[in-house]
Every structure is written in C-alpha cells, then in structure tokens.
Amino acid sequence: MSEIKLHLSWLKYLKGEFEADYMIQLKKFLKCEYDAKKIIYPKASEYFNALEHTHLDNVKVVLLGQDPYHGAGQGHGLCFSVREGVRFPPSLMNIFKELKTDVGAEVPKSGDLTRWADQGVLMLNSVLTVEDGKAAAHQKKGWEQFTDKIISVVNEECDHVVFILWGAYAQKKAAFVDRTKHLVLESVHPSPLSSHRGFFGSKPFSQANAFLKKHGLKEIKW
C-alpha cells in the first residue's frame, strides 16, 4: 500500500487507521499475495478511488457495495462501477434500468460512474481488493474495519446524507447510521437473483434527490 493517497478532508480522520494493528496485518497479507504473483483488483493506485473522488466535505450520498469486481479490467475502486468500454455486469444493468424508470435517465453508454462520485456520491465497497476470479477472497482480512470507520466518520461529521443500502450485507454494515439526521434507503440487492423482489420500483434516485433538495443541497445528476 505504498501508493496511499487520501484527500486532506479524509486524512484527518483516517490517518491513524494506517498505523493500527489490523491495517499492518492487512498490508502484510497483500504483500504476500503480490509476492505469490497473484493478480489483485483493482490496482494499488485505485484502492482508495472512492475517497479521492468524493471528499468528506462533499459527501451527499453513500452507496455501499461488498467486493470489487473480480474480472480483468472491470473495477476501478468505485462500487458497482466499471471502466469505460467494459460490458455492464448484471447488477449495474439493473441499476440503470431502475434509474430510467425512476428519473427518466437513458441507459448510458459507459458504466464508469466516476461522474456520480465527483458530485458527492461516496461509492464505497466494504472490501477494497479481491483476487482475480475469486469473489470474496479478501473478506475478513481487515478492510471491513477500515470501511466501517469511513462510514462512522460520515455518520458523525456530515449532515443530511442519503445512505443507499442494497441488500442485507449493506444494511447490516450501516445499521448504526443516525436516522434522525440522515436518510436511509433500503431495498434488496440489484442482482438478478433478487432485483424483482423489491429493487425495481424502489425509486432510490428520486428519493435521494428529494431529500437533498429539502435540505438545500444540490441534487445529483444521475
């Protein structure tokens, strides 16, 4: 993790995490994985992409994912997002379908959601790395503790944030969020396995914007 780059707005709250025992063990684990010539996604310079694109003082929405995509060339450090020119994974396609139904946005040509991140959508995976072809390979290695801290910082330091929690995993991870000052939107995951059980028709994008507008904040151009 030699390429750690965090915006100053985050560094104030997260600097100590990099010296914690769990993070030292995580660094050792990742070094061993690289030394064993394993392919890890995303590349090291993109581990903290979500924090680089969405500064703490601009967080309006938190979108929680679980693991990075484990296919070559897909993920780049933003949950659900894929690089320019990459075929949409099924969950992302369903997100775009709901987006069209909800706010009338046409399905975009690119699955790169950096445009959301730059507007204040913190697109955070719970686990920030994965091994090629092995979903969940880096779970319970320390990343979850780090991302719990990020959510805690947003919960405590920001006002009127919309937390979009798709699926039981995200809902459990952010269960502590203060609902008296933040809006929490929950539904099943957009995965094809569950999307027809309450994701379609849940209208998270319009609800998020209505909440932001109510509190005098700039809406997201989804």
Protein Blocks (a to p, Z undefined) as FASTA:
>chain_A
ZZgccdfklmmmmmmmmmgmklmmmmmmmmmmmmnopacdddfklmmmmmmmmcfklcfb
dcddfbdcfbehiagoiahiacehiacdfklmmmmmmmmmmnopacdfbfcfklmmmnop
acddfblcdcehiahklgoilmmmmmmmmmmmmmmmpghiacddedjklmmmmmmpcfkl
bccdddddfbfklmmnomgonlmmmmmmmmmmmnopacddZZ
